[in-house]
């Protein structure tokens, strides 16, 4: 098991998407991607490719 500790909670990118919208982008290796639900019935579909 790998454990990492992070010294701050500073986001380098924040995006708010309305329901039914999409986003795509490149995420650097080692970057943490966090999704936060703003509502009780929110969900996400995620497709990742290691290219």
C-alpha positions, 0 to 999 in steps of 0.5 A, a space after each residue: 500500500 502506498 501512502 502519500 501526504 499532501 501539505 496543502 489543499 490548493 487546487 491548480 484547476 477548478 471546473 464547475 460543469 452543469 448537468 449533462 455537460 462534459 470535459 476532457 483534458 490531459 492529466 499529468 502522471 502523479 496528479 490527483 484528480 478529485 471530483 466533488 458532488 454539489 448535490 445529493 444525486 450527482 454522479 460521474 462517468 470517467 474514461 481514462 486512457 494511458 497513452 
